Amino acid sequence: MKHSSLLATLTLLLSLMSGFAFAQAASININTADSTSLASLSGIGQSKAEAIVEYREANGPFTSTQDLANVKGIGARTVEKNANRLTTQDTNSPKAP
């Protein structure tokens, strides 16, 4: 009986830990994020994050997450690696009908 209780406790603990890890990987709106938030993406350092902000200011908002590859120094592979975290829409605002 002790082994099953220990196993159940370990399973619960691992489930909670994986949930916290997932919660930390929040979506990033590439049209509104600051350079610090953008730098948290995989393969994006501070200089590339600043390049994203500069590109956005010069060219207007991104219409899709794939447009991020138009920024010098950011390739399709980097966009692909971060696809689950990227968005161009504000997730807090209501959607238009």
ZITA-V28754 format. One record per backbone hydrogen bond with DSSP energy under -1.0 kcal/mol. CO is the residue of the C=O (numbers start at 1). NH is the residue of the N-H. If there is no record, write none. Layout:
BEGIN
CO/NH
CO/NH
END
This chain:
BEGIN
1/5
2/6
3/7
4/8
5/9
6/10
7/11
8/12
9/13
10/14
11/15
12/16
13/17
14/18
15/19
16/20
17/21
18/22
19/23
20/24
24/26
28/87
29/32
29/33
34/38
35/39
37/40
38/41
41/44
45/49
46/50
47/51
48/52
49/53
50/54
51/55
52/56
53/57
54/58
55/59
56/60
64/67
65/68
66/69
67/70
68/71
71/74
75/79
76/80
77/81
78/82
80/83
82/85
82/86
85/28
87/30
END
